[in-house]
Amino acid sequence: MNTPELIITPELFCHGVAVEALGADAFGPGRFTRTAFRLREGVAHENELSFVALRDNQLVGSVRITRILIGERPALVLGPLVVEASCKNEGIGRKLMTVAVEAARSQGHELIILVGDEPYYRPFGFKRVTNGQITLPGPVDPRRFLYCELQEGAIGQFHGPARACR
Ligand SMILES: CC(C)(COP(=O)(O)OP(=O)(O)OC[C@H]1O[C@@H](n2cnc3c(N)ncnc32)[C@H](O)[C@@H]1OP(=O)(O)O)[C@@H](O)C(=O)NCCC(=O)NCCS
């Protein structure tokens, strides 16, 4: 039997409940205390930069991007990225990441940060933030604090605390 086609499409309001459920399954109640969550708290994700993966009309993956400020300079934070447990290792996360990063690049943004596993995110251009150049509003394992330049040399423009963009 053929696997139904996977569709990557911008997240719509109607996907919100399923996206939240996927995040709850993956991260549990502790997700609300994570440093990355604090950065997004009370701020809506960017509709044009957030995507869902649908298969057979079921939501099987999601990636969200939210605007932030680093110092006084606009930037983006990526997360959460989640794939339904039964659909892992099929390349869905990779497809969501590729589409989201390219959308951010094509819309002229300069920098994305995230907290995550470097080995997973490295192929998309993410590297470790070093020397405390950017700080987060809570504790973070420095090995998991990553950035991706969307314009060459952009990281040089970003210094100071990252905070929610309200
Ligand atoms: C991380 C996650 C989004 C990956 O999605 P996915 O669709 O399964 O990933 P893909 O199919 O695109 O990629 C699979 C590859 O990534 C690797 N991988 C998966 N999670 C990884 C991790 N945390 N660190 C390093 N590599 C990882 C797999 O081993 C696999 O490697 P291979 O291609 O060499 O076999 C998914 O496992 C998930 O939802 N996890 C729970 C939530 C989470 O941890 N989100 C990320 C926050 S940092």
The ligand as an SDF file (V2000), in Angstrom:
LIG
                    3D

 48 50  0  0  0  0  0  0  0  0999 V2000
   13.6360   15.9960   16.6100 C   0  0  0  0  0  0  0  0  0  0  0  0
   12.4940   15.6470   15.6750 C   0  0  0  0  0  0  0  0  0  0  0  0
   11.7090   16.9050   15.3280 C   0  0  0  0  0  0  0  0  0  0  0  0
   13.0970   15.0700   14.3880 C   0  0  0  0  0  0  0  0  0  0  0  0
   12.0730   14.8740   13.4440 O   0  0  0  0  0  0  0  0  0  0  0  0
   12.1150   13.6500   12.4200 P   0  0  0  0  0  0  0  0  0  0  0  0
   11.0880   13.8840   11.3770 O   0  0  0  0  0  0  0  0  0  0  0  0
   12.0490   12.3640   13.1650 O   0  0  0  0  0  0  0  0  0  0  0  0
   13.5810   13.8210   11.8290 O   0  0  0  0  0  0  0  0  0  0  0  0
   14.0800   13.5050   10.3580 P   0  0  0  0  0  0  0  0  0  0  0  0
   13.3830   12.2890    9.8470 O   0  0  0  0  0  0  0  0  0  0  0  0
   14.0430   14.7150    9.5310 O   0  0  0  0  0  0  0  0  0  0  0  0
   15.6030   13.1960   10.6270 O   0  0  0  0  0  0  0  0  0  0  0  0
   15.9470   11.9980   11.2000 C   0  0  0  0  0  0  0  0  0  0  0  0
   17.4310   11.9970   11.4710 C   0  0  0  0  0  0  0  0  0  0  0  0
   17.6910   12.9290   12.5350 O   0  0  0  0  0  0  0  0  0  0  0  0
   18.2950   12.2350   13.6120 C   0  0  0  0  0  0  0  0  0  0  0  0
   17.8340   12.8440   14.8590 N   0  0  0  0  0  0  0  0  0  0  0  0
   16.5850   12.8700   15.3540 C   0  0  0  0  0  0  0  0  0  0  0  0
   16.5640   13.5220   16.5370 N   0  0  0  0  0  0  0  0  0  0  0  0
   17.8290   13.9260   16.7540 C   0  0  0  0  0  0  0  0  0  0  0  0
   18.4500   14.6250   17.8060 C   0  0  0  0  0  0  0  0  0  0  0  0
   17.7630   15.0670   18.8560 N   0  0  0  0  0  0  0  0  0  0  0  0
   19.7800   14.8590   17.7240 N   0  0  0  0  0  0  0  0  0  0  0  0
   20.4980   14.4360   16.6640 C   0  0  0  0  0  0  0  0  0  0  0  0
   19.9610   13.7500   15.6480 N   0  0  0  0  0  0  0  0  0  0  0  0
   18.6400   13.5020   15.6970 C   0  0  0  0  0  0  0  0  0  0  0  0
   17.8420   10.8000   13.4610 C   0  0  0  0  0  0  0  0  0  0  0  0
   18.7010    9.9340   14.1190 O   0  0  0  0  0  0  0  0  0  0  0  0
   17.8750   10.6380   11.9580 C   0  0  0  0  0  0  0  0  0  0  0  0
   19.2030   10.4580   11.5380 O   0  0  0  0  0  0  0  0  0  0  0  0
   19.5440    9.6470   10.1550 P   0  0  0  0  0  0  0  0  0  0  0  0
   18.8770   10.4080    9.0450 O   0  0  0  0  0  0  0  0  0  0  0  0
   21.0310    9.6910   10.0950 O   0  0  0  0  0  0  0  0  0  0  0  0
   18.9620    8.3040   10.3560 O   0  0  0  0  0  0  0  0  0  0  0  0
   11.5510   14.5830   16.2740 C   0  0  0  0  0  0  0  0  0  0  0  0
   12.3240   13.4660   16.6640 O   0  0  0  0  0  0  0  0  0  0  0  0
   10.7500   15.0730   17.4630 C   0  0  0  0  0  0  0  0  0  0  0  0
    9.6400   15.5740   17.3120 O   0  0  0  0  0  0  0  0  0  0  0  0
   11.2840   14.9120   18.6810 N   0  0  0  0  0  0  0  0  0  0  0  0
   10.5870   15.3070   19.8850 C   0  0  0  0  0  0  0  0  0  0  0  0
   10.5300   16.7960   20.0140 C   0  0  0  0  0  0  0  0  0  0  0  0
   11.9070   17.4180   19.9450 C   0  0  0  0  0  0  0  0  0  0  0  0
   12.8400   16.9610   20.6000 O   0  0  0  0  0  0  0  0  0  0  0  0
   12.0100   18.4880   19.1240 N   0  0  0  0  0  0  0  0  0  0  0  0
   13.2520   19.1580   18.8850 C   0  0  0  0  0  0  0  0  0  0  0  0
   13.5700   20.0710   19.9800 C   0  0  0  0  0  0  0  0  0  0  0  0
   15.3250   20.2690   20.0460 S   0  0  0  0  0  0  0  0  0  0  0  0
  1  2  1  0
  2  3  1  0
  2  4  1  0
  2 36  1  0
  4  5  1  0
  5  6  1  0
  6  7  2  0
  6  8  1  0
  6  9  1  0
  9 10  1  0
 10 11  2  0
 10 12  1  0
 10 13  1  0
 13 14  1  0
 14 15  1  0
 15 16  1  0
 15 30  1  0
 16 17  1  0
 17 18  1  0
 17 28  1  0
 18 19  1  0
 18 27  1  0
 19 20  2  0
 20 21  1  0
 21 22  1  0
 21 27  2  0
 22 23  1  0
 22 24  2  0
 24 25  1  0
 25 26  2  0
 26 27  1  0
 28 29  1  0
 28 30  1  0
 30 31  1  0
 31 32  1  0
 32 33  2  0
 32 34  1  0
 32 35  1  0
 36 37  1  0
 36 38  1  0
 38 39  2  0
 38 40  1  0
 40 41  1  0
 41 42  1  0
 42 43  1  0
 43 44  2  0
 43 45  1  0
 45 46  1  0
 46 47  1  0
 47 48  1  0
M  END
$$$$
